Amino acid sequence: MFDKLIFASLALQLAWASQTASTAIVGSTPCNPQTPGQTSCAADSCNVEIDGQTFCSKCTGGKVPVNGECKTKAEASLCTPGTDAQEGTCTACTGAQNLYMGGCYNDCPHGASGTANVCADAPSGPTPCNPQTPGQTSCAADSCNVEIDGQTFCSKCTGGKVPVNGECKTKAEASLCTPGTDAQEGTCTACTGAQNLYMGGCYNDCPHGASGTANVCADAPTGCNIPNCEACSEDKRTCTRCQTRYFLTPEKNACLDACPAGSYATGQACTPCDPSCAECSGAGASKCTACPAGKMLRYADEGKPTDGTCVEGCVEGPECEACGLTIGGTKYCSKCKGSSVPLNGVCTSNAARAQFCTTAADGACTVCAAGYFIQGGGCYETTRQPGEQICALTDNKGKCQTCANGLGPDGAGTCPSCNPTCKTCSAANQENKCTTCATGYYKTALEGVCTSCESDSNGV
């Protein structure tokens, strides 16, 4: 509908309709479209504009939008969470809340009304003009020619009026329009403030397929400019099919040699992993191959390293005496109780110890078998989590030869640890020496610093 495209700012720029409405979103933290992960907001979902700020319409990590902010499902009791393609959104709201752009809100934004717990779109504003009788809307002859969503609006007016959102308005009503003179009389030659120039008029938002830059709606690209893309969408902004051997990202904005972290390949398309996984081999929570910070990977079958579930990190208790090793922001056991010793960070019985640990003492391993490496009181494999985060290559004496984090092993064959926020680093245990970030963290403007995606480091 035209009101969704042209009057988006009226429906989305929320001066709330009442005092109650104006406080409905107080306390919510706006998300940043450039770094949506910082508020658990899904990519390209920082798109709900309210009072000049941007809030979230779709969340990650099992959360859903409530008043524009990602909340756990336990905190969102009035939200009916979606599944599959609608995961991370609300599909219905109950009680005193209303459904709006995938989330539940206390009150509907200005221009929309709540009926049956759904915010209905505001009534359309401008009246389409009739090309056969243009004078009925002060539209000049042959100027009912701006087609938007199957309706026709005006590009040039008579009687001293100018087009604003496709409808002829007096110049006093069109304060953001710079009116033309002589041959351009009845049109706008420039727009200011929040409006953009399009086909002789000023518009709150550019029509679908055009983008606003410097208060001008630029036409959509005429060709497909995404590298390695074989077929683009109708508006040329996203890719629908990549060339052979390339994979289409979930956002459909790139064709890559391999699917990015957080997604898996389905044919030539990349599909997002289950929200519980940081990386995965397929659909579902049992196909994780890497976990977010604070979670550890538990294999259902040690013979299938592609099938794992993310569970809570190490907890000191009946099996583990000390959770003294931290890898990628997750704690692992460094000393077990009884005769058990750590294998890949988990206490393993003495009966199975011989295959990976040749010498043990006081609940920890001191010498590992060939094919394993010693780290923090346990033996680890380079082909399993979390060992693959530490060591890329072992020697034949149970020690690491090449560390995965970019540092060199010490004389005992142990890899120094980066700060938990780093995946690779230039110095051990320093938070400002990251060269790449651990899963769940992103690079900030500060050199060498990685910040949690869940934090609000920008103060927004």
C-alpha positions in Angstrom: 0.0 0.0 0.0 1.0 3.6 -0.7 0.8 4.6 2.9 3.4 1.9 3.8 5.9 3.2 1.3 5.3 6.9 1.2 4.0 7.4 4.7 6.3 5.1 6.5 7.6 7.9 8.6 4.0 8.7 9.7 3.4 5.1 10.7 6.8 4.5 12.2 8.0 7.8 13.7 6.2 7.2 16.9 5.0 10.2 18.7 2.8 7.7 20.7 -0.9 8.5 20.5 -1.3 9.2 24.2 0.7 9.8 27.4 0.4 6.1 28.2 1.7 5.4 24.7 4.6 7.8 25.0 5.9 5.9 28.0 5.4 2.4 26.4 8.9 2.2 25.1 10.7 4.0 27.9 13.7 1.9 29.1 14.1 0.1 25.8 17.6 0.3 24.2 17.7 1.3 20.5 19.7 -1.0 18.3 22.3 0.0 15.9 21.7 -1.1 12.3 25.5 -1.3 11.7 26.1 -3.7 14.6 22.7 -5.4 15.1 24.2 -8.3 17.2 25.0 -6.0 20.1 21.3 -6.1 21.2 20.6 -9.7 20.0 18.9 -8.1 16.9 19.0 -10.2 13.7 20.8 -8.8 10.7 18.8 -6.2 8.8 16.2 -6.1 11.5 17.0 -2.8 13.2 14.1 -1.3 11.2 11.4 -0.1 13.5 11.6 3.7 13.7 10.1 5.3 16.7 10.6 8.9 17.7 13.8 9.2 15.7 15.3 6.0 17.1 15.6 2.5 15.6 14.3 -0.6 17.4 14.3 -4.3 16.6 11.7 -6.4 14.6 13.5 -9.8 14.8 15.8 -11.2 17.5 18.4 -13.9 17.8 19.4 -16.2 20.6 15.8 -17.4 21.4 14.7 -13.8 22.2 11.7 -11.9 20.8 10.9 -8.1 20.4 8.9 -6.5 23.2 8.5 -2.8 22.9 11.3 -2.9 20.3 13.8 -4.6 22.6 14.9 -8.2 22.5 13.7 -10.1 25.6 13.8 -13.7 26.6 10.6 -15.7 26.1 10.3 -15.9 29.8 10.2 -12.1 30.0 7.8 -11.9 27.1 4.7 -13.8 28.5 2.3 -11.9 26.2 4.1 -12.8 23.0 3.4 -15.9 21.0 6.9 -16.7 19.5 7.2 -17.7 15.9 9.0 -20.8 14.6 11.1 -21.7 11.5 11.3 -18.6 9.3 9.4 -16.5 11.9 11.8 -17.6 14.8 12.8 -14.5 16.7 9.5 -12.7 16.2 6.1 -12.6 17.8 3.2 -13.9 15.6 0.5 -12.8 18.1 0.2 -10.8 21.3 -2.3 -11.2 24.2 -3.4 -9.1 27.2 -2.8 -5.4 26.8 -0.2 -5.7 24.1 -0.6 -5.3 20.3 1.3 -6.9 17.4 3.4 -4.4 15.3 6.2 -5.3 12.9 7.0 -8.6 14.5 6.9 -7.4 18.1 4.5 -6.8 20.9 3.9 -3.2 22.0 2.0 -1.7 24.9 0.4 0.9 22.5 0.3 1.2 18.8 2.5 3.9 17.1 0.9 7.2 16.0 -1.0 6.6 12.8 -2.0 3.0 13.6 -4.8 1.7 15.8 -5.0 -1.5 17.9 -7.8 -3.9 17.1 -7.9 -7.5 18.3 -4.3 -7.1 19.6 -3.0 -6.0 16.2 -1.9 -2.5 15.2 -3.8 -1.7 12.0 -2.2 0.6 9.4 -3.2 4.2 9.5 -5.7 5.2 6.9 -4.1 6.3 3.6 -3.4 10.0 3.4 -3.2 11.4 -0.1 -6.0 10.9 -2.6 -4.8 9.4 -5.9 -5.4 11.7 -8.9 -7.3 10.7 -12.0 -5.3 11.1 -15.3 -8.6 11.7 -17.1 -9.6 14.6 -14.9 -6.4 15.9 -13.3 -7.9 19.3 -12.3 -9.9 17.6 -9.6 -6.8 17.5 -7.4 -5.1 20.7 -8.8 -2.8 18.4 -10.9 -1.6 19.8 -14.2 -2.5 18.1 -17.4 -0.6 14.9 -18.2 1.0 15.1 -14.7 -0.9 12.2 -13.0 2.1 10.0 -13.8 3.8 9.0 -10.5 2.8 5.3 -10.2 3.2 3.8 -6.7 1.7 0.5 -5.7 -0.8 0.5 -8.5 -2.1 4.0 -7.8 -1.3 7.3 -9.7 -0.2 10.5 -8.0 0.8 14.0 -9.1 4.2 15.3 -10.3 3.1 18.8 -11.2 0.4 21.0 -9.8 -1.6 24.1 -10.8 -2.9 27.1 -8.8 0.4 27.8 -7.0 0.5 24.4 -5.4 3.3 21.8 -5.3 3.4 18.0 -4.9 4.0 16.7 -1.4 3.8 12.9 -1.0 2.0 12.9 -4.4 -0.7 15.3 -3.5 -1.0 19.0 -4.4 -0.4 21.3 -1.4 -0.2 25.0 -1.0 3.4 26.4 -0.6 2.6 27.3 2.9 1.8 23.6 3.6 4.9 22.5 1.8 7.7 24.1 3.9 10.3 21.5 3.0 9.8 22.0 -0.7 11.8 24.5 -2.8 9.2 25.5 -5.5 10.2 25.8 -9.1 9.7 28.8 -11.3 8.9 29.4 -15.0 8.8 26.0 -16.7 9.2 24.3 -13.4 6.3 26.1 -11.7 4.1 23.7 -9.8 6.9 21.3 -8.9 9.6 21.1 -6.3 13.2 21.5 -7.4 14.7 20.5 -4.1 13.6 19.1 -0.7 15.0 19.7 2.8 14.7 18.2 6.3 13.4 14.6 6.2 11.9 14.7 2.7 13.4 13.5 -0.6 12.9 14.8 -4.1 11.2 12.3 -6.5 9.6 13.0 -9.9 9.0 16.7 -9.1 7.7 16.3 -5.6 8.8 15.9 -2.0 8.3 12.5 -0.2 8.8 11.4 3.3 10.3 8.1 2.0 11.5 7.0 -1.3 9.3 4.5 -3.2 10.3 0.9 -3.3 13.3 0.4 -5.6 14.8 3.9 -5.0 17.1 5.1 -2.3 17.4 8.5 -0.6 20.7 10.3 -0.7 21.2 14.0 -0.1 17.4 14.5 -0.1 17.1 12.9 -3.5 15.5 9.6 -4.4 18.0 7.8 -6.6 16.7 5.2 -9.0 17.3 1.6 -8.2 20.3 0.0 -9.9 19.6 -1.1 -13.4 22.1 -4.1 -13.3 23.1 -6.7 -10.8 26.2 -5.4 -9.0 26.7 -8.3 -6.5 29.9 -10.1 -7.5 29.4 -13.8 -8.5 25.6 -13.4 -8.6 23.8 -15.1 -11.5 20.4 -13.6 -10.9 19.2 -10.6 -8.9 15.9 -9.6 -7.4 13.5 -7.4 -9.4 14.8 -4.2 -7.6 18.5 -5.3 -8.2 19.3 -5.0 -4.5 19.6 -8.6 -3.5 20.8 -11.8 -5.2 18.4 -14.7 -5.8 20.9 -17.2 -7.3 24.7 -17.4 -7.2 27.0 -18.6 -9.9 28.2 -22.2 -9.7 30.4 -23.1 -6.7 29.4 -19.9 -4.8 27.0 -19.7 -1.8 24.2 -17.2 -1.2 24.4 -15.6 2.3 21.2 -15.6 4.4 20.9 -11.8 3.8 21.1 -12.5 0.0 23.6 -9.7 -0.3 26.7 -11.7 -1.2 27.9 -14.8 -3.0 30.8 -16.4 -1.2 33.2 -19.3 -1.5 31.7 -20.8 1.6 28.8 -20.1 4.0 29.7 -17.6 6.7 29.9 -18.6 10.4 26.5 -19.0 11.9 25.0 -20.6 8.8 25.2 -23.9 6.8 24.8 -24.8 3.2 21.6 -26.1 1.7 22.5 -26.5 -2.0 24.0 -23.2 -2.9 22.1 -21.2 -0.3 23.2 -20.5 3.3 20.7 -21.1 6.0 21.0 -19.6 9.5 22.0 -22.0 12.3 19.8 -22.8 15.2 20.0 -19.8 17.6 21.7 -21.9 20.2 24.7 -22.6 17.9 27.5 -20.2 16.9 28.4 -22.5 14.0 26.7 -25.7 12.7 26.6 -28.4 10.2 22.9 -28.4 9.6 19.4 -27.6 11.0 18.5 -28.0 14.6 20.1 -27.6 18.1 21.8 -31.0 17.8 23.9 -29.9 14.8 26.1 -27.4 16.5 29.9 -27.4 15.8 30.7 -24.3 17.9 29.0 -22.5 20.7 28.5 -18.9 21.9 30.8 -17.7 24.7 29.8 -19.3 28.0 28.5 -22.5 26.4 30.4 -25.7 25.7 29.8 -28.3 22.9 28.7 -31.7 24.0 28.9 -34.5 21.4 26.1 -37.1 21.3 28.5 -39.4 19.6 32.3 -38.8 19.9 32.6 -40.3 16.4 30.5 -37.5 14.9 32.2 -34.1 15.5 29.5 -32.5 13.3 26.7 -33.3 15.8 26.8 -31.4 19.0 24.6 -29.6 21.5 25.5 -26.3 23.2 25.2 -26.7 27.0 26.3 -24.7 30.0 30.1 -24.4 30.6 32.0 -26.1 33.5 30.4 -26.1 36.9 32.4 -27.3 40.0 30.5 -30.2 41.6 30.4 -34.0 41.9 32.7 -34.6 38.9 34.9 -31.5 38.5 36.9 -30.0 41.4 38.2 -26.9 39.5 37.0 -25.1 36.4 40.4 -23.5 35.9 40.7 -23.4 32.1 38.9 -20.7 30.0 38.8 -21.1 26.2 36.9 -18.6 24.0 34.9 -17.2 27.0 33.8 -20.7 28.2 35.1 -22.5 31.3 36.4 -26.1 31.2 37.4 -28.5 33.9 41.1 -28.5 34.8 41.0 -30.9 37.8 38.6 -33.8 38.3 37.5 -35.6 41.4 38.4 -39.2 42.0 40.4 -41.0 39.4 38.9 -39.1 36.4 40.9 -36.6 34.3 39.8 -34.0 31.8 39.4 -35.0 28.1 38.4 -32.1 25.9 37.5 -30.2 29.1 35.1 -32.9 30.4 35.9 -35.4 33.2 36.5 -38.8 31.8 36.7 -42.1 33.7 40.0 -43.7 34.5 39.1 -46.8 32.4 39.1 -44.7 29.3 42.1 -42.6 30.3 44.8 -44.8 28.7 43.9 -43.9 25.2 44.6 -40.2 25.7 46.5 -39.6 29.0 49.7 -41.6 29.7 50.5 -40.0 33.1 48.0 -38.5 35.6 48.2 -37.1 39.1 45.7 -35.5 41.5 42.7 -35.4 39.0 44.7 -33.9 36.1 46.8 -35.2 33.2 50.5 -34.4 33.0 51.4 -36.3 29.9 49.2 -36.9 26.9 49.3 -39.6 24.2 50.4 -38.9 20.6 47.6 -37.2 18.7 46.5 -35.2 21.8 48.1 -32.1 23.4 48.3 -31.0 27.1 46.5 -27.9 28.2 45.3 -26.8 31.6 45.4 -30.2 33.3 43.7 -32.0 30.4 44.3 -33.6 27.1 42.7 -32.2 24.0 42.2 -33.0 20.3 42.7 -30.6 17.4 39.7 -32.0 15.6 37.2 -31.4 18.5 35.9 -28.4 20.4 37.4 -26.7 22.3 40.9 -28.1 21.3 40.6 -26.8 17.8 40.5 -23.3 19.2 43.9 -23.8 20.9 46.1 -26.0 18.7 46.3 -26.5 15.0 49.1 -29.2 14.9 50.4 -31.6 17.6 53.8 -33.3 17.8 54.2 -37.1 18.5 54.9 -36.4 22.2 51.5 -35.2 23.3 52.3 -31.5 23.0 51.1 -28.7 20.8 53.5 -27.7 18.0 51.5 -24.9 16.4 49.0 -22.9 18.4 45.7 -21.9 16.7 45.6 -18.5 18.4 48.7 -17.1 16.7 51.0 -17.4 19.8 53.9 -19.8 20.1 53.8 -22.8 22.6 56.0 -22.6 25.7 58.8 -25.1 26.5 56.3 -27.5 27.9 54.2 -27.5 24.7 51.4 -25.5 26.3 49.8 -22.7 24.3 49.5 -19.4 26.1 45.9 -18.1 26.3 44.5 -15.1 24.6 42.1 -12.9 26.5 38.7 -14.7 26.4 37.3 -12.1 24.0 40.0 -12.9 21.4 40.1 -15.8 18.9 43.6 -14.9 17.9 45.9 -12.3 19.5 49.4 -10.8 19.5 50.0 -11.1 23.2 48.6 -13.5 25.9 45.9 -12.5 28.3 45.6 -8.9 27.2 42.1 -7.6 26.2 43.6 -5.0 23.8 45.7 -7.4 21.8 43.1 -9.2 19.8 43.7 -9.7 16.1 40.4 -11.5 15.6 37.4 -11.9 17.9 36.1 -15.0 19.7 32.6 -16.3 18.8 30.0 -13.8 20.3 32.3 -10.8 20.1 32.9 -8.1 17.5 35.7 -5.6 16.8 35.2 -2.1 18.1 36.8 1.2 17.0 39.4 0.6 19.7 42.5 -1.1 18.3 42.7 -4.7 19.4 39.5 -4.7 21.5 36.6 -7.1 21.0 33.3 -6.5 22.7 30.4 -8.9 23.5 27.5 -8.8 21.0 25.2 -8.8 24.0 26.7 -5.6 25.5 25.7 -2.0 24.9 29.1 -0.6 24.3 28.0 2.4 22.2 25.6 3.7 24.8 22.6 3.5 22.5 
